[in-house]
Amino acid sequence: MIKATSILLGFSTLSFSVFSQELQTTQKTFAIELSSSRVIFTGDRKSVSLSVLNPQSYPVLVQSVAYKEDLKTAGSFIITPPLIRLEAQQRSNLSVRLIDASGFANDRESMEWMCVKGVPPKDSHDAPSVPGVPEVVLQVSLNTCNKIFYRPRSVTESPSSFYGNLKWAVRDGHYFVKNDGPFYMNFADVRHNGNPVFGFDYIAPFSEKKFKAATSGTGVMQWKLVTDTGGVSSAYKSSL
């Protein structure tokens, strides 16, 4: 007798069949690789393209969708094609197109998300890997979300010219960081008196954000930021 069970966990969908006799176990991970960890969309562009690769030895369906910064609301961009099938080791292109810029400020960057999910095709487990041998098939579907930065024409400076200008303070059990520039600052590494501090993600333009402090007191904050190309900047320092 075959009993089918499905489990939904976060961004991953696990599907497997349980047999009442000795089983063979197979895991298939439906994950894809994007050519860039971020999309920089300047105000004079109509679309930006990036490639998507299926590194697996079996087919994967690729679903793509854009969200606003809250990762819930439909975004100002569309990703085309929204659904494609990639055969094993196959690469294809996705196009990020702006459909509505009315919600974007003219004096700073805006950020949204591009989420690309690998999905099992319907025919992904029609037959067992070894004919005649009962099999448990564990299918893991992974969702990758990368940032889309909309950079209006009026913002002509380089983000790197603002990397060292962040202002830091520590009080009431929190770090406070202030960004007086027009770009999102995405943290790659943060240290207080040389000790790594975790939990930092990014700070929006012209804003202040607080993060839980692992330690207290004065000293030196050191930080590195993610660059436009997805690399890591030099280290910057500031006294508290």
CORSUL-V65405 format. One line per field, one symbol per residue. psi: psi as a letter, one per 30 degrees, with the letter a starting at -180 (. if undefined). burial: 1 if it has 24 or more other C-alpha atoms within 12 Angstrom, else 0. A space follows every 10 residues. Layout:
# CORSUL-V65405
psi->???
burial->???
This chain:
# CORSUL-V65405
psi->kkkkkkkkjb fkkkklkklg aklkkkkkji llkkfkflkj jlfgkflkkl lkkjflgllk kjkklklaff gekkaglkkk kfklkklkgk klkkkjkkfj gfgklfglll kakjkkkkkk lfgfheklej kfjkkkjjkj kkkkjlkkjk jlefjflkef ffeggkkllk lhgkkkkkjg lglkjjkekk kjhfkkklfk dlklkhlkkk kkkfllaabk kklklklegg akllkllkk.
burial->0000000000 0011111000 0000011111 1111011111 1110000111 1111000111 1111111110 0000111111 0111111000 1111111100 1001000111 1111111111 0001000000 0000111111 1111111111 1100000011 0111111111 0000111111 1111111111 1100001001 0111110011 1010100001 1111111100 0010011000
